[in-house]
Amino acid sequence: MDRMSEAEKYLEYYGYLKKSLGTRPEAEVTKAIEKFQEIVGLPANGELDDALFQKMTEARCLRSDPAAMTAPDAAAVGRIARYGIKWNKRKLTYRINKYTPDLTEEQVNDAVRRGLQVWSNVTPLVFEKTSALSDIEMSFERYGHGDEDPLDGPGGTLAHAFFPGPGIGGDVHFDESETWTVRSSRGTNLFIVTAHELGHSLGLDHSDVQGSLMFPIYQGYTPNFKLHQNDINRIQALYGKKPFRPPVVPRPEPPTENPDESEWKCCIL
């Protein structure tokens, strides 16, 4: 496959080009390349250069980039956010059905808990882990695994999630072919990927703001992670802000009726 064909395949898959069975106009492809270059921080020159292809090989989320779409039918329907769709409740349950052998169950549970906390810290949402059928089902899978979007092996796609809804809605599938790690820049950091995919589970599509959690390309392990203001604004537009609860200040002890007597008693003991 030549470079142009590779680029067109990528741009179609991730939402920059409409599906086509024939030859596309050159101007349409150039415009799509420029849009992709803008989003990933490259000079928007429309050229098929090495920098462009390097970005196309970087690990990322499988969801399309609807913020960059040039047409409503730009990619497979399952990969496009349904705008404005969200959960109609504040308490959501989740379950991890398949773990990865790369980590202990405790490490996976902790990474998922922290990924959920990213969103519960800034919204009224509450998450509860269960062993029963849940709103958000999570699992580590390989290649074709029963939904419309097969995973692709090491590198490339790291995971995907489904937008809120019944059935598979909200579910997250991690690519077992990756090397999953925690609190490390080695391999693929489970916390960062989990937090990103849960953004989709809650109704967010990708963001074109570099540095935001919902940016489509994997940005690696970040010690002392802080959620970007762009992500905060977008999730709060769906669910509102976390209610403010003033800290509980303990009341002072009431004075004794005869402080002098109390002091005197203390002294003679």
C-alpha positions in Angstrom: 0.0 0.0 0.0 1.5 3.4 -1.0 1.7 6.4 1.4 -1.4 8.1 0.1 -3.5 5.0 0.5 -2.2 4.5 4.0 -3.0 8.1 4.9 -6.5 8.0 3.4 -7.2 4.7 5.3 -6.2 6.3 8.6 -8.1 9.5 8.0 -11.2 7.7 7.0 -11.1 5.4 10.0 -10.7 8.2 12.5 -13.3 10.5 11.0 -11.5 13.0 8.8 -12.8 11.6 5.5 -16.1 10.2 4.3 -16.1 6.6 3.3 -15.5 6.2 -0.4 -15.2 3.3 -2.8 -13.7 5.3 -5.5 -11.0 8.0 -6.0 -11.3 11.0 -3.8 -10.7 14.6 -5.1 -7.2 15.6 -4.1 -8.4 18.8 -2.5 -10.6 16.7 -0.1 -7.7 14.6 1.0 -5.4 17.7 1.4 -8.1 19.4 3.6 -8.4 16.3 5.8 -4.6 16.1 6.2 -4.4 19.7 7.2 -7.1 19.2 9.8 -5.3 16.2 11.3 -2.0 18.2 11.3 -3.7 21.1 13.1 -5.1 18.8 15.8 -1.8 16.9 16.5 0.3 20.1 16.5 2.0 19.9 13.1 2.3 22.7 10.5 -0.9 22.4 8.5 0.7 22.2 5.1 -1.3 19.2 3.7 1.9 17.3 2.9 2.5 13.6 3.2 5.8 14.0 5.1 7.6 11.9 7.7 6.2 13.9 10.6 2.7 13.2 9.5 3.2 9.5 9.2 5.0 9.4 12.6 1.9 10.9 14.2 -0.3 8.3 12.4 1.8 5.5 14.0 1.5 6.8 17.6 -0.6 4.9 20.1 -4.1 6.3 20.5 -7.8 5.6 21.4 -9.8 3.7 18.8 -12.7 6.2 18.9 -12.9 8.6 15.9 -12.1 12.3 16.2 -15.6 13.7 15.7 -14.4 17.2 16.6 -12.5 17.1 13.3 -15.1 15.5 11.1 -15.9 17.0 7.8 -19.2 15.2 7.4 -21.7 13.4 9.7 -21.0 10.0 8.1 -17.3 10.3 8.3 -16.6 6.9 10.0 -18.3 3.8 11.3 -21.3 4.9 13.4 -20.1 3.0 16.5 -17.0 5.1 16.7 -18.8 8.5 16.6 -20.1 10.2 19.8 -23.8 10.7 20.1 -23.8 14.4 21.1 -25.6 15.2 24.3 -26.1 11.6 25.3 -25.3 11.0 29.0 -26.4 8.9 31.9 -29.7 9.9 33.5 -28.5 9.0 37.0 -25.7 10.1 39.3 -24.7 6.7 40.7 -23.1 4.3 38.3 -21.9 0.7 38.8 -18.9 -0.9 37.2 -17.4 -4.3 37.0 -14.1 -5.7 35.8 -14.8 -9.0 34.0 -11.3 -9.9 32.7 -8.0 -8.8 34.2 -4.6 -8.6 32.6 -1.8 -10.9 33.6 0.6 -7.9 33.4 -0.6 -6.6 36.7 -2.2 -7.9 39.9 -5.9 -7.6 40.4 -5.2 -5.1 43.2 -3.2 -2.9 40.8 -5.9 -3.0 38.1 -8.6 -2.2 40.7 -6.6 0.7 42.0 -5.9 2.1 38.5 -9.6 1.9 37.6 -10.6 3.4 40.9 -8.3 6.4 40.3 -9.5 6.7 36.7 -13.1 7.0 38.0 -12.1 9.4 40.7 -10.8 11.8 38.0 -14.4 12.4 37.0 -16.1 12.1 40.3 -13.8 14.8 41.8 -15.4 17.4 39.5 -19.0 16.2 39.1 -21.8 14.8 41.2 -21.2 11.3 39.8 -20.6 8.4 42.2 -19.2 5.0 41.2 -19.7 1.7 42.9 -17.8 -1.5 42.1 -20.0 -4.6 41.9 -19.8 -8.3 40.9 -23.2 -8.1 39.1 -24.1 -6.9 35.7 -23.1 -3.2 35.7 -23.5 0.1 33.9 -19.8 0.0 32.9 -18.4 -3.4 32.1 -14.6 -3.5 31.7 -12.3 -6.2 30.2 -9.0 -6.9 28.6 -9.5 -8.3 25.1 -7.5 -9.3 22.0 -8.3 -8.6 18.4 -11.9 -9.5 17.4 -13.8 -9.8 20.7 -17.5 -9.7 19.8 -18.2 -6.0 19.0 -17.9 -4.0 15.8 -14.4 -2.8 16.4 -11.6 -5.4 16.7 -8.4 -4.4 18.6 -5.2 -4.3 16.6 -2.4 -5.9 18.6 0.7 -4.2 20.1 0.8 -0.4 19.5 -1.8 1.5 17.5 -5.1 1.3 19.3 -4.8 0.9 23.1 -8.5 0.6 24.1 -12.0 1.7 23.2 -15.2 2.6 25.1 -18.8 2.9 24.1 -20.9 6.0 24.8 -23.7 5.9 27.4 -26.7 3.7 26.7 -28.2 0.3 27.3 -26.4 -3.0 26.6 -22.8 -2.4 25.6 -23.2 1.4 26.3 -20.5 2.6 28.7 -18.3 -0.5 28.4 -14.5 -0.3 28.1 -12.3 -2.8 26.3 -8.5 -2.7 26.8 -6.1 -4.2 24.3 -4.5 -7.2 26.1 -1.7 -7.1 23.5 -0.3 -4.0 25.1 2.1 -4.2 28.1 0.1 -2.6 30.9 1.9 -0.8 33.8 1.0 1.4 36.7 2.8 4.4 38.1 5.4 4.1 35.4 6.3 5.6 32.0 7.2 2.1 30.8 4.7 0.2 28.7 1.2 1.6 28.6 -0.1 3.3 31.7 -3.4 1.8 32.7 -4.6 4.8 34.8 -4.2 7.3 32.0 -5.9 5.1 29.4 -8.7 4.2 31.9 -9.4 7.8 32.7 -9.5 8.7 29.0 -11.8 5.8 28.1 -14.1 6.5 31.0 -14.6 10.0 29.6 -16.2 8.3 26.5 -18.2 6.0 28.8 -19.7 9.2 30.4 -20.4 10.8 27.0 -17.4 12.8 26.0 -16.0 12.6 22.5 -12.4 13.5 21.7 -10.9 17.0 22.3 -8.6 18.8 19.9 -6.9 20.6 22.9 -3.4 19.1 23.3 -2.7 18.3 26.9 -6.3 17.5 27.7 -7.1 14.0 28.9 -9.6 13.5 26.0 -7.0 14.3 23.3 -7.1 11.2 21.0 -3.4 10.4 21.0 -1.9 8.7 24.0 0.3 11.2 25.9 2.0 8.8 28.3 2.4 8.6 32.1 2.0 11.9 34.0 3.1 11.9 37.6 0.8 14.0 39.8 -1.8 14.0 37.1 -4.3 17.0 37.1 -7.4 17.1 34.9 -7.2 19.8 32.2 -9.7 22.6 32.4 -11.0 21.7 29.0 -12.0 18.3 30.3 -13.5 19.8 33.4 -15.6 22.3 31.4 -16.9 19.6 29.1 -17.8 17.0 31.7 -19.5 19.6 33.9 -21.5 20.7 30.8 -23.0 17.2 30.9 -23.4 16.5 34.6 -22.9 19.8 36.5 -20.4 20.7 39.2 -19.6 18.7 42.3 -21.8 20.1 45.1 -19.9 22.2 47.6 -20.0 20.9 51.1 -18.5 23.2 53.7 -16.1 21.6 56.0 -17.5 20.5 59.4 -16.0 22.7 62.1 -16.2 21.2 65.6 -17.9 23.3 68.2 -15.8 24.5 71.1 -16.4 22.8 74.4 -18.8 24.9 76.6 -17.1 26.6 79.6 -17.6 25.0 83.0 -19.8 26.8 85.5 -17.0 27.4 87.9 -13.7 27.4 86.1 -11.8 28.5 89.2 -13.0 25.4 91.1 -12.1 23.2 88.2 -8.6 24.6 88.1 -8.2 24.2 91.8 -9.3 20.6 91.7 -6.7 20.0 88.9 -4.0 21.4 91.1 -4.7 19.3 94.2 -4.9 15.9 92.4 
